[in-house]
């Protein structure tokens, strides 16, 4: 794949998918309380 700048495009796609999956997983694990899950993820 062609790289634009210094970050490969697939890196951005993988990062977004992981972030999305983590967000959805946090919502399900906390029963929909994202505000309780965020401090746990940051720490």
C-alpha positions as CSV (number, residue, x, y, z in Angstrom):
1,X,0.0,0.0,0.0
2,X,1.1,3.6,-0.6
3,X,2.1,5.6,2.4
4,X,1.1,9.2,2.8
5,X,3.6,11.1,4.9
6,X,5.1,9.0,7.7
7,X,2.0,7.1,8.8
8,X,0.8,4.2,6.7
9,X,-3.0,4.3,5.9
10,X,-3.6,0.8,7.3
11,X,-2.1,1.9,10.6
12,X,-4.9,4.5,10.9
13,X,-7.5,1.9,10.0
14,X,-6.3,-0.6,12.5
15,X,-6.1,2.1,15.2
16,X,-9.7,3.2,14.5
17,X,-11.0,-0.3,14.6
18,X,-9.3,-1.0,17.9
19,X,-10.6,2.2,19.4
20,X,-14.1,1.4,18.2
21,X,-13.9,-2.1,19.5
22,X,-12.6,-0.9,22.9
23,X,-15.4,1.7,23.1
24,X,-18.1,-0.8,22.3
25,X,-16.6,-3.4,24.7
26,X,-16.5,-0.8,27.5
27,X,-20.1,0.1,27.0
28,X,-21.2,-3.5,27.1
29,X,-19.1,-4.3,30.1
30,X,-20.3,-1.4,32.1
31,X,-23.9,-1.7,31.1
32,X,-23.8,1.5,29.1
33,X,-21.9,3.7,31.6
34,X,-19.1,5.0,29.4
35,X,-18.2,7.6,32.0
36,X,-17.3,4.9,34.5
37,X,-15.3,3.0,31.9
38,X,-13.2,5.9,30.7
39,X,-11.1,6.4,33.8
40,X,-10.4,2.7,33.9
41,X,-9.1,2.7,30.3
42,X,-7.0,5.8,30.8
43,X,-5.4,4.4,34.0
